């Protein structure tokens, strides 16, 4: 009897979705760690917190609002 490996694997849809969601979460964690791991990243965070405290930010409820806010900057 000879055993052969196939070149394709069948993965159930719900499992694939769950794996992708966990991958996205891990990717976000890694991006955060990278941002915290360099001096420029920490400076951006510090500046952002100061802007937030001073209410120097714009809110948007739609893609159009985002576009308009970006065009003003």
N, CA, C and O atoms as a Tinker XYZ file with bonds, in Angstrom:
   292  protein
     1  N      0.844000   -1.190000    0.000000    73     2
     2  CA     0.000000    0.000000    0.000000    64     1     3
     3  C      0.884000    1.246000    0.000000    63     2     4     5
     4  O      1.804000    1.351000    0.811000    81     3
     5  N      0.614000    2.187000   -0.899000    73     3     6
     6  CA     1.383000    3.420000   -1.018000    64     5     7
     7  C      0.509000    4.583000   -0.571000    63     6     8     9
     8  O     -0.616000    4.744000   -1.045000    81     7
     9  N      1.043000    5.405000    0.361000    73     7    10
    10  CA     0.318000    6.589000    0.813000    64     9    11
    11  C      0.806000    7.799000    0.035000    63    10    12    13
    12  O      2.010000    7.975000   -0.151000    81    11
    13  N     -0.103000    8.621000   -0.413000    73    11    14
    14  CA     0.252000    9.825000   -1.167000    64    13    15
    15  C     -0.317000   11.053000   -0.464000    63    14    16    17
    16  O     -1.432000   11.020000    0.057000    81    15
    17  N      0.441000   12.110000   -0.456000    73    15    18
    18  CA    -0.047000   13.387000    0.057000    64    17    19
    19  C     -0.641000   14.175000   -1.094000    63    18    20    21
    20  O     -0.100000   14.182000   -2.200000    81    19
    21  N     -1.734000   14.825000   -0.833000    73    19    22
    22  CA    -2.331000   15.655000   -1.874000    64    21    23
    23  C     -1.736000   17.053000   -1.804000    63    22    24    25
    24  O     -1.136000   17.429000   -0.797000    81    23
    25  N     -1.898000   17.802000   -2.847000    73    23    26
    26  CA    -1.381000   19.164000   -2.885000    64    25    27
    27  C     -2.391000   20.174000   -2.374000    63    26    28    29
    28  O     -2.059000   21.351000   -2.239000    81    27
    29  N     -3.601000   19.754000   -2.090000    73    27    30
    30  CA    -4.642000   20.656000   -1.606000    64    29    31
    31  C     -5.236000   20.103000   -0.326000    63    30    32    33
    32  O     -5.295000   18.892000   -0.115000    81    31
    33  N     -5.667000   21.008000    0.511000    73    31    34
    34  CA    -6.295000   20.629000    1.768000    64    33    35
    35  C     -7.636000   21.329000    1.848000    63    34    36    37
    36  O     -7.741000   22.518000    1.547000    81    35
    37  N     -8.631000   20.619000    2.241000    73    35    38
    38  CA    -9.952000   21.193000    2.407000    64    37    39
    39  C    -10.083000   21.722000    3.837000    63    38    40    41
    40  O     -9.876000   20.984000    4.801000    81    39
    41  N    -10.426000   22.998000    3.963000    73    39    42
    42  CA   -10.587000   23.621000    5.274000    64    41    43
    43  C    -12.018000   24.120000    5.372000    63    42    44    45
    44  O    -12.480000   24.858000    4.502000    81    43
    45  N    -12.723000   23.724000    6.423000    73    43    46
    46  CA   -14.108000   24.197000    6.588000    64    45    47
    47  C    -14.160000   25.731000    6.663000    63    46    48    49
    48  O    -13.303000   26.359000    7.285000    81    47
    49  N    -15.159000   26.313000    6.032000    73    47    50
    50  CA   -15.316000   27.766000    5.996000    64    49    51
    51  C    -15.285000   28.443000    7.353000    63    50    52    53
    52  O    -14.563000   29.426000    7.517000    81    51
    53  N    -16.050000   27.953000    8.352000    73    51    54
    54  CA   -16.041000   28.603000    9.664000    64    53    55
    55  C    -14.644000   28.593000   10.318000    63    54    56    57
    56  O    -14.256000   29.558000   10.975000    81    55
    57  N    -13.915000   27.518000   10.134000    73    55    58
    58  CA   -12.559000   27.449000   10.696000    64    57    59
    59  C    -11.652000   28.448000   10.007000    63    58    60    61
    60  O    -10.857000   29.116000   10.668000    81    59
    61  N    -11.754000   28.562000    8.697000    73    59    62
    62  CA   -10.944000   29.509000    7.944000    64    61    63
    63  C    -11.251000   30.942000    8.383000    63    62    64    65
    64  O    -10.341000   31.756000    8.542000    81    63
    65  N    -12.532000   31.244000    8.576000    73    63    66
    66  CA   -12.933000   32.579000    9.034000    64    65    67
    67  C    -12.350000   32.876000   10.408000    63    66    68    69
    68  O    -11.832000   33.968000   10.641000    81    67
    69  N    -12.430000   31.913000   11.316000    73    67    70
    70  CA   -11.899000   32.100000   12.668000    64    69    71
    71  C    -10.383000   32.300000   12.642000    63    70    72    73
    72  O     -9.856000   33.147000   13.364000    81    71
    73  N     -9.695000   31.536000   11.828000    73    71    74
    74  CA    -8.241000   31.687000   11.703000    64    73    75
    75  C     -7.883000   33.074000   11.178000    63    74    76    77
    76  O     -6.946000   33.707000   11.665000    81    75
    77  N     -8.628000   33.539000   10.189000    73    75    78
    78  CA    -8.368000   34.856000    9.618000    64    77    79
    79  C     -8.608000   35.953000   10.657000    63    78    80    81
    80  O     -7.832000   36.905000   10.742000    81    79
    81  N     -9.682000   35.826000   11.449000    73    79    82
    82  CA    -9.976000   36.832000   12.479000    64    81    83
    83  C     -8.858000   36.877000   13.518000    63    82    84    85
    84  O     -8.448000   37.959000   13.938000    81    83
    85  N     -8.364000   35.715000   13.934000    73    83    86
    86  CA    -7.274000   35.687000   14.916000    64    85    87
    87  C     -5.994000   36.253000   14.310000    63    86    88    89
    88  O     -5.229000   36.929000   14.998000    81    87
    89  N     -5.759000   35.983000   13.034000    73    87    90
    90  CA    -4.590000   36.542000   12.356000    64    89    91
    91  C     -4.660000   38.069000   12.379000    63    90    92    93
    92  O     -3.657000   38.733000   12.641000    81    91
    93  N     -5.838000   38.623000   12.108000    73    91    94
    94  CA    -6.009000   40.077000   12.096000    64    93    95
    95  C     -5.730000   40.654000   13.484000    63    94    96    97
    96  O     -5.107000   41.710000   13.596000    81    95
    97  N     -6.181000   39.981000   14.537000    73    95    98
    98  CA    -5.936000   40.447000   15.904000    64    97    99
    99  C     -4.445000   40.423000   16.231000    63    98   100   101
   100  O     -3.921000   41.367000   16.822000    81    99
   101  N     -3.774000   39.360000   15.853000    73    99   102
   102  CA    -2.342000   39.246000   16.109000    64   101   103
   103  C     -1.585000   40.321000   15.336000    63   102   104   105
   104  O     -0.624000   40.899000   15.846000    81   103
   105  N     -2.017000   40.586000   14.113000    73   103   106
   106  CA    -1.376000   41.616000   13.306000    64   105   107
   107  C     -1.508000   42.989000   13.975000    63   106   108   109
   108  O     -0.560000   43.774000   13.961000    81   107
   109  N     -2.672000   43.284000   14.557000    73   107   110
   110  CA    -2.877000   44.547000   15.265000    64   109   111
   111  C     -1.979000   44.639000   16.493000    63   110   112   113
   112  O     -1.410000   45.695000   16.768000    81   111
   113  N     -1.851000   43.550000   17.224000    73   111   114
   114  CA    -0.985000   43.527000   18.410000    64   113   115
   115  C      0.467000   43.784000   18.002000    63   114   116   117
   116  O      1.166000   44.566000   18.646000    81   115
   117  N      0.913000   43.131000   16.944000    73   115   118
   118  CA     2.287000   43.328000   16.475000    64   117   119
   119  C      2.521000   44.771000   16.025000    63   118   120   121
   120  O      3.585000   45.333000   16.286000    81   119
   121  N      1.547000   45.370000   15.358000    73   119   122
   122  CA     1.681000   46.765000   14.923000    64   121   123
   123  C      1.775000   47.688000   16.139000    63   122   124   125
   124  O      2.552000   48.644000   16.134000    81   123
   125  N      0.994000   47.409000   17.172000    73   123   126
   126  CA     1.044000   48.214000   18.388000    64   125   127
   127  C      2.401000   48.079000   19.067000    63   126   128   129
   128  O      2.987000   49.078000   19.485000    81   127
   129  N      2.897000   46.868000   19.179000    73   127   130
   130  CA     4.205000   46.647000   19.797000    64   129   131
   131  C      5.309000   47.348000   19.007000    63   130   132   133
   132  O      6.244000   47.900000   19.588000    81   131
   133  N      5.193000   47.321000   17.689000    73   131   134
   134  CA     6.178000   48.003000   16.851000    64   133   135
   135  C      6.139000   49.509000   17.096000    63   134   136   137
   136  O      7.182000   50.157000   17.186000    81   135
   137  N      4.938000   50.059000   17.204000    73   135   138
   138  CA     4.781000   51.498000   17.449000    64   137   139
   139  C      5.350000   51.886000   18.813000    63   138   140   141
   140  O      5.991000   52.927000   18.955000    81   139
   141  N      5.110000   51.042000   19.808000    73   139   142
   142  CA     5.624000   51.316000   21.154000    64   141   143
   143  C      7.127000   51.076000   21.255000    63   142   144   145
   144  O      7.782000   51.562000   22.178000    81   143
   145  N      7.660000   50.333000   20.312000    73   143   146
   146  CA     9.069000   49.948000   20.378000    64   145   147
   147  C     10.032000   50.944000   19.770000    63   146   148   149
   148  O     11.240000   50.713000   19.799000    81   147
   149  N      9.544000   52.048000   19.217000    73   147   150
   150  CA    10.487000   53.031000   18.674000    64   149   151
   151  C     10.167000   54.423000   19.191000    63   150   152   153
   152  O      9.029000   54.734000   19.542000    81   151
   153  N     11.179000   55.229000   19.228000    73   151   154
   154  CA    11.066000   56.570000   19.815000    64   153   155
   155  C     10.053000   57.442000   19.069000    63   154   156   157
   156  O      9.261000   58.152000   19.689000    81   155
   157  N     10.084000   57.383000   17.736000    73   155   158
   158  CA     9.153000   58.199000   16.957000    64   157   159
   159  C      7.701000   57.797000   17.242000    63   158   160   161
   160  O      6.817000   58.650000   17.317000    81   159
   161  N      7.471000   56.505000   17.397000    73   159   162
   162  CA     6.126000   56.035000   17.708000    64   161   163
   163  C      5.623000   56.570000   19.031000    63   162   164   165
   164  O      4.476000   57.002000   19.144000    81   163
   165  N      6.486000   56.540000   20.027000    73   163   166
   166  CA     6.104000   57.064000   21.345000    64   165   167
   167  C      5.845000   58.572000   21.282000    63   166   168   169
   168  O      4.947000   59.080000   21.955000    81   167
   169  N      6.635000   59.284000   20.471000    73   167   170
   170  CA     6.410000   60.726000   20.314000    64   169   171
   171  C      5.057000   60.989000   19.645000    63   170   172   173
   172  O      4.346000   61.914000   20.037000    81   171
   173  N      4.699000   60.185000   18.643000    73   171   174
   174  CA     3.391000   60.348000   17.979000    64   173   175
   175  C      2.250000   60.120000   18.967000    63   174   176   177
   176  O      1.259000   60.850000   18.968000    81   175
   177  N      2.403000   59.105000   19.799000    73   175   178
   178  CA     1.368000   58.813000   20.801000    64   177   179
   179  C      1.242000   59.966000   21.782000    63   178   180   181
   180  O      0.135000   60.391000   22.111000    81   179
   181  N      2.382000   60.474000   22.252000    73   179   182
   182  CA     2.377000   61.591000   23.197000    64   181   183
   183  C      1.691000   62.817000   22.582000    63   182   184   185
   184  O      0.849000   63.454000   23.216000    81   183
   185  N      2.066000   63.138000   21.328000    73   183   186
   186  CA     1.470000   64.282000   20.633000    64   185   187
   187  C     -0.028000   64.086000   20.451000    63   186   188   189
   188  O     -0.807000   65.023000   20.627000    81   187
   189  N     -0.427000   62.881000   20.101000    73   187   190
   190  CA    -1.852000   62.591000   19.891000    64   189   191
   191  C     -2.653000   62.748000   21.174000    63   190   192   193
   192  O     -3.764000   63.276000   21.160000    81   191
   193  N     -2.086000   62.288000   22.279000    73   191   194
   194  CA    -2.780000   62.440000   23.562000    64   193   195
   195  C     -2.944000   63.912000   23.930000    63   194   196   197
   196  O     -3.986000   64.312000   24.449000    81   195
   197  N     -1.916000   64.717000   23.660000    73   195   198
   198  CA    -2.012000   66.153000   23.937000    64   197   199
   199  C     -3.084000   66.799000   23.059000    63   198   200   201
   200  O     -3.863000   67.622000   23.540000    81   199
   201  N     -3.131000   66.432000   21.775000    73   199   202
   202  CA    -4.152000   66.959000   20.876000    64   201   203
   203  C     -5.549000   66.545000   21.335000    63   202   204   205
   204  O     -6.488000   67.338000   21.273000    81   203
   205  N     -5.678000   65.325000   21.787000    73   203   206
   206  CA    -6.977000   64.834000   22.261000    64   205   207
   207  C     -7.439000   65.626000   23.482000    63   206   208   209
   208  O     -8.602000   66.021000   23.569000    81   207
   209  N     -6.525000   65.856000   24.422000    73   207   210
   210  CA    -6.879000   66.616000   25.634000    64   209   211
   211  C     -7.318000   68.027000   25.276000    63   210   212   213
   212  O     -8.203000   68.583000   25.927000    81   211
   213  N     -6.709000   68.613000   24.247000    73   211   214
   214  CA    -7.051000   69.973000   23.817000    64   213   215
   215  C     -8.231000   69.989000   22.854000    63   214   216   217
   216  O     -8.630000   71.048000   22.369000    81   215
   217  N     -8.791000   68.806000   22.577000    73   215   218
   218  CA    -9.905000   68.645000   21.642000    64   217   219
   219  C     -9.540000   69.130000   20.239000    63   218   220   221
   220  O    -10.372000   69.701000   19.534000    81   219
   221  N     -8.297000   68.898000   19.848000    73   219   222
   222  CA    -7.821000   69.263000   18.510000    64   221   223
   223  C     -7.950000   68.066000   17.574000    63   222   224   225
   224  O     -6.954000   67.542000   17.075000    81   223
   225  N     -9.169000   67.650000   17.348000    73   223   226
   226  CA    -9.411000   66.521000   16.460000    64   225   227
   227  C    -10.738000   66.734000   15.742000    63   226   228   229
   228  O    -11.545000   67.579000   16.129000    81   227
   229  N    -10.942000   65.963000   14.704000    73   227   230
   230  CA   -12.150000   66.069000   13.889000    64   229   231
   231  C    -12.880000   64.731000   13.951000    63   230   232   233
   232  O    -12.246000   63.677000   13.915000    81   231
   233  N    -14.205000   64.767000   14.044000    73   231   234
   234  CA   -14.992000   63.539000   13.991000    64   233   235
   235  C    -15.689000   63.458000   12.635000    63   234   236   237
   236  O    -15.997000   64.477000   12.017000    81   235
   237  N    -15.926000   62.254000   12.195000    73   235   238
   238  CA   -16.585000   62.037000   10.910000    64   237   239
   239  C    -17.574000   60.891000   11.045000    63   238   240   241
   240  O    -17.299000   59.890000   11.706000    81   239
   241  N    -18.728000   61.051000   10.411000    73   239   242
   242  CA   -19.762000   60.023000   10.478000    64   241   243
   243  C    -19.929000   59.274000    9.159000    63   242   244   245
   244  O    -20.666000   58.290000    9.086000    81   243
   245  N    -19.256000   59.734000    8.138000    73   243   246
   246  CA   -19.413000   59.093000    6.834000    64   245   247
   247  C    -18.106000   59.220000    6.046000    63   246   248   249
   248  O    -17.245000   60.034000    6.382000    81   247
   249  N    -17.972000   58.420000    5.012000    73   247   250
   250  CA   -16.786000   58.551000    4.151000    64   249   251
   251  C    -16.656000   59.964000    3.558000    63   250   252   253
   252  O    -15.550000   60.476000    3.386000    81   251
   253  N    -17.781000   60.570000    3.255000    73   251   254
   254  CA   -17.751000   61.940000    2.718000    64   253   255
   255  C    -17.163000   62.900000    3.748000    63   254   256   257
   256  O    -16.351000   63.758000    3.400000    81   255
   257  N    -17.567000   62.765000    5.023000    73   255   258
   258  CA   -17.032000   63.619000    6.082000    64   257   259
   259  C    -15.513000   63.429000    6.212000    63   258   260   261
   260  O    -14.773000   64.391000    6.418000    81   259
   261  N    -15.069000   62.190000    6.089000    73   259   262
   262  CA   -13.637000   61.902000    6.174000    64   261   263
   263  C    -12.904000   62.598000    5.029000    63   262   264   265
   264  O    -11.871000   63.234000    5.238000    81   263
   265  N    -13.442000   62.472000    3.833000    73   263   266
   266  CA   -12.836000   63.093000    2.654000    64   265   267
   267  C    -12.742000   64.605000    2.838000    63   266   268   269
   268  O    -11.706000   65.204000    2.551000    81   267
   269  N    -13.827000   65.224000    3.317000    73   267   270
   270  CA   -13.842000   66.669000    3.525000    64   269   271
   271  C    -12.817000   67.089000    4.574000    63   270   272   273
   272  O    -12.138000   68.102000    4.403000    81   271
   273  N    -12.698000   66.328000    5.647000    73   271   274
   274  CA   -11.730000   66.647000    6.701000    64   273   275
   275  C    -10.300000   66.541000    6.173000    63   274   276   277
   276  O     -9.446000   67.360000    6.515000    81   275
   277  N    -10.048000   65.554000    5.358000    73   275   278
   278  CA    -8.705000   65.383000    4.809000    64   277   279
   279  C     -8.363000   66.479000    3.806000    63   278   280   281
   280  O     -7.207000   66.888000    3.708000    81   279
   281  N     -9.345000   66.950000    3.072000    73   279   282
   282  CA    -9.093000   68.003000    2.079000    64   281   283
   283  C     -8.797000   69.348000    2.764000    63   282   284   285
   284  O     -8.099000   70.186000    2.194000    81   283
   285  N     -9.314000   69.558000    3.963000    73   283   286
   286  CA    -9.077000   70.794000    4.694000    64   285   287
   287  C     -7.665000   70.825000    5.271000    63   286   288   289
   288  O     -7.090000   71.898000    5.452000    81   287
   289  N     -7.113000   69.662000    5.556000    73   287   290
   290  CA    -5.798000   69.595000    6.210000    64   289   291
   291  C     -4.663000   69.964000    5.323000    63   290   292
   292  O     -3.511000   69.946000    5.755000    81   291
